[in-house]
Amino acid sequence: MNYYSTNNKNIKVSLREAVVQGLAADNGLFMPEHIPTLSKSFITSLPRLSFQEIAFSVAKNIIGGDIPETELKRIVDHTIQFDAPIIPIEENIFSLELFHGPTLAFKDFGARFLSGLLGYFAQQQSREIIILVATSGDTGSAVANGFLNVPGTRVIVLYPSGKVSEIQEKQFTTLGGNITALEIDGTFDDCQRLVKQCFMDVELKQKLFLTSANSINMARLLPQSFYYFHAVAQLPSNKYPLTFSVPSGNFGNLTAGLLAKRMGLPIRKFIAATNCNNIIPHYLNTKVFSPQPSIATISNAMDVGNPSNFARMLDLYSNSHTLLSNDVDGCYFSDDETRDVMAGVYNQKKYLLDPHGAIGYLGLRKYLNKEKEQIGVFLETAHPAKFKDVVEIAIGSSIAIPEKLQGFLNKQKMSFPMKNSFDLLKEFLLK
Ligand SMILES: *Cc1c(COP(=O)(O)O)cnc(C)c1O
């Protein structure tokens, strides 16, 4: 299978190049040349298959042939090391919990699949692969934990000193091994600029095998389609039509759902649910795509003013607003609505939403109020304890920190403080 750039379908690269490059040379996003459909019998057999079996079949369908099956199986099994259970909330509303991985957010799936693939590519060459990642919090922890102890890889996380929460910082500064954290005296934008400069530096590119673990990487997107299949496998049968509501920022998760549908999963509708950074709901409602500077909200992992996967969504629907909006409805919600629904669902259903999942739930309920005879699933993208302060204020009582998070908090932070200087960073990388 080849991958083309959304900016130019004539630029085609192999899986290896698409994964190592991340972004196409013309700044387009990579898309698979074909999206083969899975058989009807596979879809009907879903309830009898394990999550790993489902993931392997889906992976084989889309990237089989590019790497040996035994390797693909190993990578899929490395990715699917924790469950994504469906939890009933109301008669027709289900939560798909994606926070049972090491850093308690869905980004663990993408990071682990990417690390598996890069680990495989590393075996085929003598040089170590160095993954450079700038983070404002969550991406760094998912990537660092995903690559921990993967042979042939080394991760350098750049983060702004004093600007990430203690719990986020502990998730990528306590690991050791092949993970190094650089604590930059600057902002997140400075960290991102430093990483970009590394990729443009001729000497670094010559001497080192550098790659990024950016969220636009195809290898982070593909495994996110696995859990849509696993969700359908767990739902009560014959209750279609089915809607998925996806709390969104860069729209990777939603795009992965659209891929799952294209591969044959019977999903009637997707809800693109956002906070007040409503660029895509606005596009769906008005046909106008107008990126804006991002606005800070309590669902901060979705504070995105220029959603990067929009190009992929359009590409999947031949640039047709009509076709895209046939499958996707958009809606958005304020912080007040988010806090109110967290309190309401906690009090009435005894279910704790995080601020991102709460937006997914709101979008789903709004849609199901109009479309009665349907069932819906919202994606619960992070564990509520990751946003302890916001959640506790919303529900008016305190919540426990799960053991996994507590485990990070008890460990010793290890970081290299560094001035916001490209020369110092370059020296560090070359030594
Ligand atoms: C990254 C993230 C999102 C947004 O996902 P996209 O794929 O960028 O739309 C939502 N919730 C949480 C908790 C996240 O970390």
The ligand as an SDF file (V2000), in Angstrom:
LIG
                    3D

 15 15  0  0  0  0  0  0  0  0999 V2000
   -6.0010   14.8510   22.2560 C   0  0  0  0  0  0  0  0  0  0  0  0
   -7.2680   14.7650   23.0310 C   0  0  0  0  0  0  0  0  0  0  0  0
   -8.5390   15.0170   22.4690 C   0  0  0  0  0  0  0  0  0  0  0  0
   -8.6940   15.4800   21.0280 C   0  0  0  0  0  0  0  0  0  0  0  0
   -8.4700   14.4640   20.1250 O   0  0  0  0  0  0  0  0  0  0  0  0
   -8.2490   14.7880   18.5570 P   0  0  0  0  0  0  0  0  0  0  0  0
   -7.9350   13.4790   17.9420 O   0  0  0  0  0  0  0  0  0  0  0  0
   -7.0990   15.7670   18.4940 O   0  0  0  0  0  0  0  0  0  0  0  0
   -9.5070   15.3970   18.0570 O   0  0  0  0  0  0  0  0  0  0  0  0
   -9.6710   14.8330   23.2330 C   0  0  0  0  0  0  0  0  0  0  0  0
   -9.5850   14.4530   24.5290 N   0  0  0  0  0  0  0  0  0  0  0  0
   -8.3960   14.2240   25.1270 C   0  0  0  0  0  0  0  0  0  0  0  0
   -8.3700   13.8340   26.5580 C   0  0  0  0  0  0  0  0  0  0  0  0
   -7.1950   14.3610   24.4080 C   0  0  0  0  0  0  0  0  0  0  0  0
   -6.0210   14.1440   25.0310 O   0  0  0  0  0  0  0  0  0  0  0  0
  1  2  1  0
  2  3  1  0
  2 14  2  0
  3  4  1  0
  3 10  2  0
  4  5  1  0
  5  6  1  0
  6  7  2  0
  6  8  1  0
  6  9  1  0
 10 11  1  0
 11 12  2  0
 12 13  1  0
 12 14  1  0
 14 15  1  0
M  END
$$$$
